[in-house]
Amino acid sequence: MTGRTLGHYQVTEKLGAGGMGEVWRARDTRLNRDVALKFLPAPFTQDRERLARFEREAQLLAQLNHPNIGGIYGLEESDGVPYLVLEYVPGENLSGPLPIDELLPLIRQIIDAMEEAHENGIVHRDLKPANIRMTPERKVKVLDFGLAKALV
């Protein structure tokens, strides 16, 4: 996939993969910025339930606008393959032991993000270190709302 062009996105590197998709870094050539593209695994693209869940992730994430939640820019399709265009968040996943004085400010940011989601009737349902990214500036971004559920 590296080097492939989808619309105006030039795929540059694989960021990760999980049960609900693969995430690739790409360059938005129109806006001159990096984004993350999330794709359903190929076998799921023919599964109506998985496609509906993918669209639901996009719709739920679009309802949220918070500095500690990774944003969504769009739901696109190329050659019949749907993908999400997401905010690219540099940094590392939140993992490993951290000193308590470093951990407390990060926890506050995670709580703020989840409070925003809950106030909008959305439960993440997959909050774990792999779905939390910390930027080099120590700003937390909660990612991957693929298993999120709307309560309203």
DSSP file with accessible surface (Angstrom, degrees, kcal/mol):
  #  RESIDUE AA STRUCTURE BP1 BP2  ACC     N-H-->O    O-->H-N    N-H-->O    O-->H-N    TCO  KAPPA ALPHA  PHI   PSI    X-CA   Y-CA   Z-CA
    1    1 A M    >         0   0   77      0, 0.0     3,-2.3     0, 0.0    10,-0.2   0.000 360.0 360.0 360.0 -28.4    0.0    0.0    0.0
    2    2 A T  T 3   +     0   0   94      1,-0.3    10,-0.2    10,-0.1     3,-0.1  -0.323 360.0  20.0 -57.2 132.2    3.0    2.3    0.6
    3    3 A G  T 3  S+     0   0   44      8,-2.8    -1,-0.3     1,-0.3     9,-0.1   0.217  93.7 131.3  92.1 -13.8    3.3    4.7   -2.3
    4    4 A R    <   -     0   0   96     -3,-2.3     7,-2.9     6,-0.1     2,-0.5  -0.410  49.5-140.4 -72.3 147.5   -0.3    4.2   -3.5
    5    5 A T  E     -A   10   0A  78      5,-0.2     2,-0.5    -3,-0.1     5,-0.2  -0.948  16.4-175.4-112.2 127.7   -2.5    7.2   -4.2
    6    6 A L  E >   -A    9   0A   2      3,-2.8     3,-2.4    -2,-0.5     2,-0.2  -0.969  67.5 -52.6-120.2 108.9   -6.1    7.3   -3.2
    7    7 A G  T 3  S-     0   0   66     -2,-0.5    71,-0.0     1,-0.3     0, 0.0  -0.431 124.2 -20.7  59.4-120.2   -7.8   10.5   -4.4
    8    8 A H  T 3  S+     0   0   34     -2,-0.2    21,-2.9    -3,-0.1     2,-0.5   0.078 117.2 103.0-107.2  25.9   -5.5   13.2   -3.1
    9    9 A Y  E <   -AB   6  28A  14     -3,-2.4    -3,-2.8    19,-0.2     2,-0.7  -0.934  54.8-159.1-111.3 125.5   -3.9   11.0   -0.4
   10   10 A Q  E     -AB   5  27A  67     17,-2.4    17,-2.7    -2,-0.5     2,-0.2  -0.900  20.6-135.0-103.2 111.2   -0.4    9.6   -1.0
   11   11 A V  E     + B   0  26A   1     -7,-2.9    -8,-2.8    -2,-0.7    15,-0.3  -0.497  30.9 169.8 -71.1 130.6    0.1    6.6    1.4
   12   12 A T  E     -     0   0A  59     13,-2.9     2,-0.3     1,-0.3    14,-0.2   0.745  53.7  -8.9-114.7 -35.9    3.5    6.8    3.1
   13   13 A E  E     - B   0  25A  86     12,-1.4    12,-3.4   -12,-0.1     2,-0.4  -0.980  62.4-104.2-164.3 153.3    3.7    4.1    5.8
   14   14 A K  E     - B   0  24A  99     -2,-0.3    10,-0.3    10,-0.2     3,-0.1  -0.653  27.1-177.1 -81.1 132.0    1.7    1.6    7.8
   15   15 A L  E     -     0   0A  55      8,-2.9     2,-0.3    -2,-0.4     9,-0.2   0.722  56.5 -48.4 -99.0 -31.1    0.9    2.8   11.4
   16   16 A G  E     - B   0  23A  30      7,-1.7     7,-3.0     2,-0.0    -1,-0.4  -0.962  42.4-134.7 172.9 172.4   -0.8   -0.3   12.7
   17   17 A A  E     + B   0  22A  70     -2,-0.3     2,-0.3     5,-0.2     5,-0.2  -0.991  21.2 162.4-150.5 149.7   -3.4   -3.0   12.4
   18   18 A G  E >   - B   0  21A  52      3,-2.7     3,-1.0    -2,-0.3    -2,-0.0  -0.833  57.1 -72.3-150.3-170.7   -6.1   -4.6   14.5
   19   19 A G  T 3  S+     0   0   63     -2,-0.3     3,-0.1     1,-0.2     0, 0.0   0.766 128.0  43.0 -64.5 -26.0   -9.2   -6.7   14.3
   20   20 A M  T 3  S-     0   0   23      1,-0.2     2,-0.3    20,-0.1    -1,-0.2   0.386 122.9 -43.2-104.7   3.0  -11.3   -3.8   12.9
   21   21 A G  E <   -B   18   0A   5     -3,-1.0    -3,-2.7    19,-0.2     2,-0.4  -0.923  50.1 -89.0 161.2 174.5   -8.8   -2.4   10.4
   22   22 A E  E     -BC  17  39A  67     17,-2.2    17,-3.0    -2,-0.3     2,-0.5  -0.938  31.1-150.1-115.1 144.0   -5.4   -1.2    9.2
   23   23 A V  E     -BC  16  38A  39     -7,-3.0    -8,-2.9    -2,-0.4    -7,-1.7  -0.962  14.7-176.3-121.0 129.9   -4.2    2.4    9.7
   24   24 A W  E     -BC  14  37A  22     13,-2.8    13,-3.4    -2,-0.5     2,-0.3  -0.952  25.0-125.4-123.8 143.6   -1.8    4.0    7.3
   25   25 A R  E     +BC  13  36A  59    -12,-3.4   -13,-2.9    -2,-0.4   -12,-1.4  -0.661  38.0 174.9 -82.1 141.2   -0.1    7.4    7.3
   26   26 A A  E     -BC  11  35A   0      9,-2.5     9,-2.7    -2,-0.3     2,-0.6  -0.973  31.6-119.1-145.3 160.3   -0.8    9.4    4.2
   27   27 A R  E     -BC  10  34A  75    -17,-2.7   -17,-2.4    -2,-0.3     2,-0.9  -0.894  18.6-142.7-103.6 121.5    0.0   12.9    2.8
   28   28 A D  E  >> -BC   9  33A   2      5,-3.5     5,-1.2    -2,-0.6     4,-1.2  -0.780  15.7-167.0 -80.6 107.0   -3.1   15.0    1.9
   29   29 A T  T  45S+     0   0   89    -21,-2.9    -1,-0.2    -2,-0.9   -20,-0.1   0.709  81.0  53.7 -75.8 -18.1   -1.7   16.7   -1.2
   30   30 A R  T  45S+     0   0  189    -22,-0.5    -1,-0.2     1,-0.1   -21,-0.1   0.902 121.9  26.6 -77.7 -45.2   -4.5   19.3   -1.3
   31   31 A L  T  45S-     0   0  106      2,-0.2    -2,-0.2     0, 0.0    -1,-0.1   0.410 101.6-128.3-100.0  -1.2   -4.1   20.6    2.2
   32   32 A N  T  <5 +     0   0  118     -4,-1.2     2,-0.3     1,-0.2    -3,-0.2   0.924  67.3 113.2  55.5  54.2   -0.4   19.7    2.6
   33   33 A R  E   < -C   28   0A  83     -5,-1.2    -5,-3.5    -7,-0.0     2,-0.3  -0.978  68.2-104.6-147.8 159.8   -0.7   17.8    5.8
   34   34 A D  E     +C   27   0A  41     -2,-0.3    54,-0.7    -7,-0.2     2,-0.3  -0.644  38.9 176.0 -86.0 145.1   -0.4   14.3    7.1
   35   35 A V  E     -CD  26  87A   0     -9,-2.7    -9,-2.5    -2,-0.3     2,-0.4  -0.866  28.7-118.5-135.7 170.7   -3.5   12.2    7.9
   36   36 A A  E     -CD  25  86A   7     50,-2.8    50,-3.5    -2,-0.3     2,-0.5  -0.959  21.5-155.6-113.0 133.8   -4.2    8.7    9.0
   37   37 A L  E     -CD  24  85A   0    -13,-3.4   -13,-2.8    -2,-0.4     2,-0.5  -0.951   5.4-160.0-110.7 125.3   -6.3    6.4    6.7
   38   38 A K  E     -CD  23  84A   9     46,-2.1    46,-2.3    -2,-0.5     2,-0.4  -0.932  10.6-172.3-109.4 125.3   -8.2    3.6    8.3
   39   39 A F  E     -CD  22  83A  11    -17,-3.0   -17,-2.2    -2,-0.5    44,-0.2  -0.885  25.1-119.4-115.5 144.6   -9.3    0.7    6.1
   40   40 A L        -     0   0    6     42,-0.8   -19,-0.2    -2,-0.4     5,-0.1  -0.540  46.6 -94.9 -69.8 145.6  -11.5   -2.3    6.9
   41   41 A P    >>  -     0   0   31      0, 0.0     3,-1.9     0, 0.0     4,-0.6  -0.374  41.5-109.0 -59.3 144.0   -9.7   -5.6    6.4
   42   42 A A  G >4 S+     0   0   77      1,-0.3     3,-1.4     2,-0.2     4,-0.3   0.848 116.1  55.8 -48.2 -44.6  -10.4   -6.9    2.9
   43   43 A P  G >4 S+     0   0  101      0, 0.0     3,-0.7     0, 0.0    -1,-0.3   0.805 104.8  55.3 -62.8 -23.8  -12.6   -9.8    4.0
   44   44 A F  G X4 S+     0   0   44     -3,-1.9     3,-1.5     1,-0.2     7,-0.3   0.620  84.0  82.3 -82.8 -14.3  -14.9   -7.3    5.8
   45   45 A T  G << S+     0   0   22     -3,-1.4    -1,-0.2    -4,-0.6    -3,-0.1   0.701  95.4  45.6 -68.0 -15.2  -15.6   -5.1    2.8
   46   46 A Q  G <  S+     0   0  164     -3,-0.7     2,-0.7    -4,-0.3    -1,-0.3   0.387  91.5  96.2-102.3  -0.4  -18.3   -7.5    1.6
   47   47 A D    <>  -     0   0   64     -3,-1.5     4,-2.6     1,-0.2     5,-0.2  -0.826  60.6-158.9 -95.9 111.2  -19.9   -7.9    5.1
   48   48 A R  H  > S+     0   0  219     -2,-0.7     4,-2.5     1,-0.2     5,-0.2   0.857  91.8  52.6 -58.8 -38.5  -22.8   -5.5    5.4
   49   49 A E  H  > S+     0   0  128      2,-0.2     4,-2.2     1,-0.2    -1,-0.2   0.928 111.2  46.0 -65.6 -42.2  -22.7   -5.6    9.2
   50   50 A R  H  > S+     0   0   64      2,-0.2     4,-2.3     1,-0.2    -2,-0.2   0.900 112.8  50.6 -66.9 -40.2  -19.0   -4.7    9.3
   51   51 A L  H  X S+     0   0   47     -4,-2.6     4,-2.4    -7,-0.3    -1,-0.2   0.914 110.5  49.6 -62.8 -41.6  -19.5   -1.9    6.7
   52   52 A A  H  X S+     0   0   47     -4,-2.5     4,-2.5    -5,-0.2    -2,-0.2   0.905 110.6  49.8 -64.4 -39.8  -22.4   -0.5    8.8
   53   53 A R  H  X S+     0   0   58     -4,-2.2     4,-2.3     2,-0.2    -1,-0.2   0.902 109.6  52.2 -65.2 -38.1  -20.2   -0.6   11.9
   54   54 A F  H  X S+     0   0    2     -4,-2.3     4,-1.8     2,-0.2    -2,-0.2   0.937 111.6  45.5 -63.6 -45.3  -17.4    1.2   10.0
   55   55 A E  H  X S+     0   0   99     -4,-2.4     4,-2.5     1,-0.2    -2,-0.2   0.896 110.4  54.5 -64.4 -38.7  -19.8    4.0    9.0
   56   56 A R  H  X S+     0   0  106     -4,-2.5     4,-2.9     1,-0.2     5,-0.3   0.903 104.5  54.4 -63.7 -38.5  -21.2    4.2   12.5
   57   57 A E  H  X S+     0   0    5     -4,-2.3     4,-2.6     1,-0.2     5,-0.2   0.938 109.9  47.5 -58.3 -45.6  -17.7    4.7   13.8
   58   58 A A  H  X S+     0   0    7     -4,-1.8     4,-2.2     1,-0.2    -2,-0.2   0.929 113.2  47.5 -62.0 -45.0  -17.3    7.6   11.4
   59   59 A Q  H  X S+     0   0  114     -4,-2.5     4,-0.7     2,-0.2    -2,-0.2   0.901 113.8  46.7 -66.7 -40.4  -20.7    9.1   12.4
   60   60 A L  H >< S+     0   0    7     -4,-2.9     3,-1.1     1,-0.2     4,-0.4   0.941 113.2  48.3 -67.0 -45.3  -20.0    8.8   16.1
   61   61 A L  H >< S+     0   0    8     -4,-2.6     3,-1.7    -5,-0.3    11,-0.2   0.872 104.3  60.9 -63.5 -34.1  -16.5   10.3   15.8
   62   62 A A  H 3< S+     0   0   68     -4,-2.2    -1,-0.3     1,-0.3    -2,-0.2   0.737  97.2  60.7 -65.5 -20.6  -17.9   13.2   13.7
   63   63 A Q  T << S+     0   0   99     -3,-1.1     2,-0.4    -4,-0.7    -1,-0.3   0.601  94.7  79.1 -79.2 -12.6  -20.1   14.1   16.7
   64   64 A L    <   +     0   0   14     -3,-1.7     2,-0.3    -4,-0.4     8,-0.3  -0.826  47.1 171.0-105.4 135.9  -17.0   14.7   18.9
   65   65 A N        +     0   0  150     -2,-0.4     5,-0.1     6,-0.1    -3,-0.0  -0.825  27.5 134.0-141.5  95.8  -14.8   17.8   18.8
   66   66 A H    >   -     0   0   34      3,-0.4     3,-2.0    -2,-0.3    -2,-0.0  -0.998  59.7-124.5-147.1 142.0  -12.4   17.7   21.7
   67   67 A P  T 3  S+     0   0   70      0, 0.0     4,-0.1     0, 0.0    -1,-0.1   0.697 112.2  50.3 -63.4 -15.9   -8.6   18.4   21.9
   68   68 A N  T 3  S+     0   0   11     73,-0.1    74,-3.0    41,-0.1     2,-0.4   0.225  98.1  77.3-106.8  14.3   -8.0   15.0   23.5
   69   69 A I  B <  S-f  142   0B   5     -3,-2.0    -3,-0.4    72,-0.3    74,-0.2  -0.991  87.2-116.1-123.8 127.7   -9.9   13.0   20.9
   70   70 A G        -     0   0    6     72,-2.4     2,-0.1    -2,-0.4    -2,-0.1  -0.398  39.9-129.2 -60.7 130.3   -8.4   12.2   17.5
   71   71 A G        -     0   0   21     -2,-0.1    16,-3.0    -4,-0.1     2,-0.4  -0.314   7.5-133.2 -84.9 163.3  -10.6   14.0   14.9
   72   72 A I  E     -E   86   0A  34     -8,-0.3    14,-0.3    14,-0.2     3,-0.1  -0.940  16.0-177.6-115.3 139.1  -12.2   12.7   11.7
   73   73 A Y  E     -     0   0A  99     12,-3.6     2,-0.3    -2,-0.4    13,-0.2   0.606  61.9 -33.4-107.7 -20.3  -11.9   14.5    8.4
   74   74 A G  E     -E   85   0A  16     11,-1.5    11,-3.1     2,-0.0     2,-0.5  -0.956  40.3-114.8 174.7 165.6  -14.0   12.2    6.2
   75   75 A L  E     +E   84   0A  70     -2,-0.3     9,-0.2     9,-0.2     2,-0.2  -0.993  47.2 171.8-118.5 115.1  -15.4    8.9    5.1
   76   76 A E  E     -E   83   0A  84      7,-3.1     7,-2.5    -2,-0.5     2,-0.3  -0.667  22.4-147.9-120.7 174.5  -14.1    8.1    1.6
   77   77 A E  E     -E   82   0A 133      5,-0.3     2,-0.4    -2,-0.2    -2,-0.0  -0.994   9.5-177.0-147.0 140.1  -14.1    5.3   -0.9
   78   78 A S  E >  S-E   81   0A  24      3,-2.1     3,-1.9    -2,-0.3    -2,-0.0  -0.973  76.8 -14.6-140.0 122.7  -11.7    4.2   -3.5
   79   79 A D  T 3  S-     0   0  141     -2,-0.4    -1,-0.1     1,-0.3     0, 0.0   0.871 130.1 -51.9  53.3  39.6  -12.3    1.3   -5.9
   80   80 A G  T 3  S+     0   0   46      1,-0.2    -1,-0.3     0, 0.0    -3,-0.0   0.504 114.0 119.0  79.8   3.7  -15.1    0.1   -3.7
   81   81 A V  E <   - E   0  78A  46     -3,-1.9    -3,-2.1   -42,-0.0    -1,-0.2  -0.904  54.7-145.9-107.1 116.1  -13.0    0.1   -0.5
   82   82 A P  E     + E   0  77A  15      0, 0.0   -42,-0.8     0, 0.0     2,-0.3  -0.483  22.1 174.8 -78.0 150.0  -14.2    2.5    2.2
   83   83 A Y  E     -DE  39  76A   5     -7,-2.5    -7,-3.1   -44,-0.2     2,-0.4  -0.991  26.9-126.2-152.1 151.7  -11.7    4.3    4.4
   84   84 A L  E     -DE  38  75A   0    -46,-2.3   -46,-2.1    -2,-0.3     2,-0.7  -0.794  15.1-143.7 -95.1 140.3  -11.8    6.9    7.2
   85   85 A V  E     +DE  37  74A   0    -11,-3.1   -12,-3.6    -2,-0.4   -11,-1.5  -0.942  33.8 177.1-103.8 114.9   -9.6   10.0    6.9
   86   86 A L  E     -DE  36  72A  26    -50,-3.5   -50,-2.8    -2,-0.7   -14,-0.2  -0.781  37.4 -86.3-120.3 160.6   -8.5   10.7   10.4
   87   87 A E  E     -D   35   0A  46    -16,-3.0     2,-0.5    -2,-0.3   -52,-0.2  -0.428  43.5-128.5 -60.4 130.5   -6.3   13.2   12.2
   88   88 A Y        -     0   0   43    -54,-0.7   -54,-0.1    -2,-0.1    -1,-0.1  -0.767  23.8-163.2 -82.9 126.7   -2.7   12.0   12.2
   89   89 A V        -     0   0    7     -2,-0.5    45,-0.1     2,-0.1    52,-0.1  -0.933   6.5-149.1-115.6 108.7   -1.4   12.0   15.7
   90   90 A P        +     0   0   53      0, 0.0     2,-0.3     0, 0.0    43,-0.0  -0.341  55.4  53.3 -70.7 158.9    2.4   11.8   16.1
   91   91 A G  S    S-     0   0   20     44,-0.2     2,-0.3    45,-0.1    44,-0.2  -0.787  84.7 -52.8 119.9-159.6    4.0   10.2   19.1
   92   92 A E  E     -G  134   0B 144     42,-1.8    42,-3.2    -2,-0.3     2,-0.1  -0.834  48.6 -99.4-121.8 154.7    3.7    6.9   20.8
   93   93 A N  E     -G  133   0B  64     -2,-0.3     2,-1.1    40,-0.2    40,-0.3  -0.393  49.6-100.3 -65.4 152.0    0.9    4.8   22.3
   94   94 A L  S    S+     0   0   19     38,-2.8     2,-0.3    35,-1.1    38,-0.1  -0.644  71.9 132.6 -79.2 102.0    0.5    5.2   26.0
   95   95 A S        +     0   0   88     -2,-1.1    -3,-0.0     2,-0.1     0, 0.0  -0.976  30.4  41.9-148.6 162.9    2.2    2.1   27.3
   96   96 A G  S    S-     0   0   57     -2,-0.3     2,-0.1     2,-0.0     0, 0.0   0.119  92.4 -52.4  83.1 159.9    4.7    1.1   29.9
   97   97 A P        -     0   0  136      0, 0.0    -2,-0.1     0, 0.0     0, 0.0  -0.428  54.7-169.6 -70.0 140.7    5.1    2.3   33.5
   98   98 A L        -     0   0   48     -2,-0.1     5,-0.1     2,-0.0    -2,-0.0  -0.977  31.4 -98.3-127.6 147.5    5.2    6.0   34.0
   99   99 A P    >>  -     0   0   63      0, 0.0     4,-2.2     0, 0.0     3,-1.4  -0.331  36.9-117.0 -61.9 145.3    6.1    7.9   37.2
  100  100 A I  H 3> S+     0   0  114      1,-0.3     4,-2.3     2,-0.2    -2,-0.0   0.848 113.9  58.0 -56.1 -36.9    3.0    9.1   39.0
  101  101 A D  H 34 S+     0   0  118      1,-0.2    -1,-0.3     2,-0.2     0, 0.0   0.796 113.3  40.1 -68.8 -23.4    3.8   12.7   38.6
  102  102 A E  H <> S+     0   0   76     -3,-1.4     4,-0.8     2,-0.1    -1,-0.2   0.785 114.3  54.1 -87.5 -30.9    3.9   12.2   34.8
  103  103 A L  H  X S+     0   0   50     -4,-2.2     4,-2.6     1,-0.2     3,-0.3   0.884  95.5  64.5 -73.8 -39.7    0.9    9.9   34.7
  104  104 A L  H  X S+     0   0  102     -4,-2.3     4,-2.2     1,-0.2    -1,-0.2   0.902 101.5  48.3 -58.2 -45.2   -1.6   12.2   36.5
  105  105 A P  H  > S+     0   0   71      0, 0.0     4,-1.5     0, 0.0    -1,-0.2   0.880 112.9  50.5 -63.5 -31.7   -1.8   14.9   33.9
  106  106 A L  H  X S+     0   0    2     -4,-0.8     4,-2.1    -3,-0.3    -2,-0.2   0.918 108.1  51.4 -69.9 -41.8   -2.2   12.3   31.2
  107  107 A I  H  X S+     0   0   67     -4,-2.6     4,-2.8     1,-0.2     5,-0.2   0.904 106.0  56.0 -61.4 -39.9   -5.1   10.6   33.1
  108  108 A R  H  X S+     0   0  126     -4,-2.2     4,-2.4    -5,-0.2    -1,-0.2   0.912 107.5  48.8 -59.4 -41.2   -6.8   14.0   33.4
  109  109 A Q  H  X S+     0   0   37     -4,-1.5     4,-2.2     2,-0.2    -1,-0.2   0.896 110.7  49.9 -66.8 -38.7   -6.7   14.4   29.6
  110  110 A I  H  X S+     0   0   22     -4,-2.1     4,-2.6     2,-0.2     5,-0.2   0.928 110.9  49.8 -64.9 -43.6   -8.1   10.9   29.1
  111  111 A I  H  X S+     0   0   80     -4,-2.8     4,-2.7     1,-0.2    -2,-0.2   0.921 109.4  51.7 -61.3 -43.3  -10.9   11.7   31.6
  112  112 A D  H  X S+     0   0   45     -4,-2.4     4,-2.0    -5,-0.2    -1,-0.2   0.912 110.6  48.8 -59.8 -42.1  -11.7   14.9   29.8
  113  113 A A  H  X S+     0   0    0     -4,-2.2     4,-2.2     2,-0.2    -2,-0.2   0.936 113.3  45.6 -64.1 -44.7  -11.9   13.0   26.5
  114  114 A M  H  X S+     0   0   20     -4,-2.6     4,-3.0     1,-0.2     5,-0.2   0.871 109.2  56.1 -70.0 -33.2  -14.2   10.4   27.9
  115  115 A E  H  X S+     0   0   99     -4,-2.7     4,-2.7    -5,-0.2    -1,-0.2   0.931 107.8  49.2 -61.7 -43.1  -16.4   13.0   29.6
  116  116 A E  H  X S+     0   0   43     -4,-2.0     4,-1.0     2,-0.2    -2,-0.2   0.930 112.7  47.1 -61.0 -46.0  -16.9   14.7   26.2
  117  117 A A  H ><>S+     0   0    0     -4,-2.2     5,-2.7     1,-0.2     3,-0.8   0.948 113.6  47.4 -62.1 -47.4  -17.8   11.4   24.6
  118  118 A H  H ><5S+     0   0  103     -4,-3.0     3,-2.0     1,-0.3    -2,-0.2   0.879 106.7  56.7 -64.6 -38.1  -20.2   10.5   27.4
  119  119 A E  H 3<5S+     0   0  135     -4,-2.7    -1,-0.3     1,-0.3    -2,-0.2   0.765 108.4  49.4 -64.0 -22.8  -21.8   13.9   27.3
  120  120 A N  T <<5S-     0   0   56     -4,-1.0    -1,-0.3    -3,-0.8    -2,-0.2   0.197 124.2-106.0 -97.9  13.1  -22.6   13.2   23.7
  121  121 A G  T < 5S+     0   0   11     -3,-2.0    30,-3.9     1,-0.2    31,-0.5   0.757  78.4 130.7  73.0  27.1  -24.0    9.8   24.5
  122  122 A I  E   < -I  150   0C   0     -5,-2.7     2,-0.5    28,-0.2    28,-0.2  -0.948  39.9-164.3-120.1 129.7  -21.0    7.8   23.2
  123  123 A V  E     -I  149   0C  42     26,-2.8    26,-2.3    -2,-0.5    -9,-0.0  -0.950  11.5-151.4-111.2 126.9  -19.2    5.0   25.1
  124  124 A H        -     0   0    3     -2,-0.5    23,-0.3    24,-0.2    -1,-0.1   0.920  15.5-171.8 -64.3 -49.6  -15.8    4.1   23.7
  125  125 A R  S    S+     0   0  147      1,-0.1    -1,-0.1    23,-0.1    20,-0.1   0.477  71.7  60.4  68.7   6.1  -15.9    0.4   24.8
  126  126 A D        +     0   0   38     18,-0.1     2,-0.6     5,-0.1     5,-0.1  -0.051  62.5 155.6-149.2  40.4  -12.2   -0.3   23.9
  127  127 A L        +     0   0   79      3,-0.1    17,-0.1    15,-0.0     5,-0.0  -0.607  21.3 133.5 -76.8 116.8  -10.2    2.2   26.0
  128  128 A K  S >  S-     0   0   92     -2,-0.6     3,-2.0     1,-0.0   -34,-0.2  -0.958  70.8 -91.3-156.1 163.4   -6.7    0.7   26.4
  129  129 A P  G >  S+     0   0   74      0, 0.0     3,-1.6     0, 0.0   -35,-1.1   0.847 121.9  60.0 -53.3 -35.1   -3.1    2.0   26.1
  130  130 A A  G 3  S+     0   0   52      1,-0.3   -35,-0.1   -37,-0.2    -3,-0.1   0.736 105.2  49.9 -66.5 -20.4   -2.9    1.0   22.4
  131  131 A N  G <  S+     0   0   14     -3,-2.0    12,-3.2   -37,-0.1     2,-0.4   0.192  99.2  77.0-103.7  15.1   -5.8    3.3   21.7
  132  132 A I  E <   - H   0 142B   9     -3,-1.6   -38,-2.8    10,-0.2     2,-0.4  -0.996  63.7-165.2-126.4 125.8   -4.3    6.3   23.5
  133  133 A R  E     -GH  93 141B  38      8,-2.8     8,-2.5    -2,-0.4     2,-0.5  -0.899   7.2-154.7-113.8 140.8   -1.5    8.3   21.8
  134  134 A M  E     -GH  92 140B  28    -42,-3.2   -42,-1.8    -2,-0.4     6,-0.2  -0.971  15.7-141.6-115.8 123.1    0.8   10.8   23.5
  135  135 A T    >   -     0   0   14      4,-2.7     3,-2.6    -2,-0.5   -44,-0.2  -0.298  32.1-101.3 -74.5 165.4    2.3   13.4   21.3
  136  136 A P  T 3  S+     0   0   93      0, 0.0    -1,-0.1     0, 0.0   -45,-0.1   0.795 127.0  58.6 -58.2 -24.0    5.9   14.6   21.8
  137  137 A E  T 3  S-     0   0  145      2,-0.1     3,-0.1     1,-0.0    -2,-0.1   0.320 122.3-110.5 -85.2   6.8    4.4   17.6   23.6
  138  138 A R    <   +     0   0   97     -3,-2.6     2,-0.5     1,-0.3   -47,-0.0   0.781  69.1 146.5  68.4  32.5    2.7   15.2   26.1
  139  139 A K        -     0   0   84     -4,-0.1    -4,-2.7   -30,-0.0     2,-0.3  -0.852  42.2-135.3 -97.5 133.5   -0.8   15.8   24.8
  140  140 A V  E     - H   0 134B   0     -2,-0.5     2,-0.4    -6,-0.2    -6,-0.2  -0.681  18.9-172.6 -92.1 140.5   -3.1   12.8   24.9
  141  141 A K  E     - H   0 133B  19     -8,-2.5    -8,-2.8    -2,-0.3     2,-0.5  -0.990  16.1-144.4-130.5 122.9   -5.4   11.8   22.1
  142  142 A V  E     -fH  69 132B   0    -74,-3.0   -72,-2.4    -2,-0.4   -10,-0.2  -0.756  30.6-179.4 -84.7 130.6   -7.9    9.0   22.5
  143  143 A L        +     0   0   44    -12,-3.2   -12,-0.0    -2,-0.5   -72,-0.0  -0.654  37.0  49.9-121.8 176.4   -8.2    7.1   19.2
  144  144 A D        +     0   0   52     -2,-0.2     3,-0.4     1,-0.1    -1,-0.2   0.981  38.0 177.2  58.5  81.9  -10.1    4.2   17.6
  145  145 A F    >   +     0   0    1      1,-0.2     3,-1.4     2,-0.1    -1,-0.1   0.002  41.9 124.0 -96.2  28.0  -13.8    4.5   18.2
  146  146 A G  T 3  S+     0   0    3      1,-0.3    -1,-0.2   -20,-0.1   -89,-0.1   0.760  80.0  36.1 -63.1 -27.1  -14.4    1.3   16.2
  147  147 A L  T 3  S+     0   0   54     -3,-0.4    -1,-0.3   -23,-0.3    -2,-0.1   0.297  90.4 131.8-106.7   8.6  -16.3   -0.4   19.0
  148  148 A A    <   -     0   0    8     -3,-1.4     2,-0.4   -22,-0.1   -24,-0.2  -0.182  41.3-153.8 -61.5 153.6  -18.0    2.7   20.3
  149  149 A K  E     -I  123   0C 109    -26,-2.3   -26,-2.8   -89,-0.0     2,-0.4  -0.995  11.2-132.4-133.2 137.2  -21.7    2.7   21.0
  150  150 A A  E     -I  122   0C  39     -2,-0.4   -28,-0.2   -28,-0.2   -29,-0.1  -0.753  10.3-163.6 -86.4 133.3  -24.2    5.5   21.0
  151  151 A L              0   0  119    -30,-3.9   -29,-0.1    -2,-0.4    -1,-0.1   0.529 360.0 360.0 -93.2  -8.2  -26.5    5.5   24.1
  152  152 A V              0   0  157    -31,-0.5    -2,-0.1   -32,-0.2   -32,-0.0  -0.694 360.0 360.0-109.6 360.0  -29.1    7.8   22.6
